[in-house]
Amino acid sequence: MDRIVFVVRADRTDLYEALRSAFARELDVEILVDRRTMPTRRRQAASHETDRRRFDRRLRPQVDGEVKQRGWAVIRVSKGG
């Protein structure tokens, strides 16, 4: 089975908590807060040594729009990659 990842806008803590509660027992569902709104200067200072992301968000550009517009997005991640 694929993994389901919910990405929730940082200002939607109500939605984040509701999703966490609703899917607490689901092993293949992950709820993440979108933290990509940090200041530019901090991003530039970050180390690029190891990329530890579970999936490459650049492959899903529509997710940015969905998170900005609706406050959340759903991504299906294949366990095979």
VENHUCOR-V831195 format. One record per backbone hydrogen bond with DSSP energy under -1.0 kcal/mol. NH is the residue of the N-H (numbers start at 1). CO is the residue of the C=O. E is the energy in kcal/mol with one decimal. If there is no record, write none. Layout:
nh | co | e
NH | CO | E
NH | CO | E
This chain:
nh | co | e
3 | 77 | -3.0
4 | 28 | -3.1
5 | 75 | -3.1
6 | 30 | -3.0
7 | 73 | -2.7
8 | 32 | -3.0
9 | 71 | -2.8
12 | 9 | -2.3
16 | 12 | -2.3
17 | 13 | -2.5
18 | 14 | -2.0
19 | 15 | -2.7
20 | 16 | -2.4
21 | 17 | -2.2
22 | 18 | -2.5
23 | 19 | -2.4
26 | 23 | -1.5
30 | 4 | -2.7
32 | 6 | -3.3
34 | 8 | -3.1
43 | 39 | -1.6
44 | 40 | -2.2
45 | 41 | -1.3
59 | 56 | -1.8
60 | 57 | -1.5
63 | 60 | -1.7
66 | 62 | -2.1
67 | 63 | -2.8
68 | 64 | -2.3
69 | 65 | -2.8
70 | 66 | -2.8
73 | 7 | -1.8
75 | 5 | -2.9
77 | 3 | -3.1
81 | 78 | -1.8
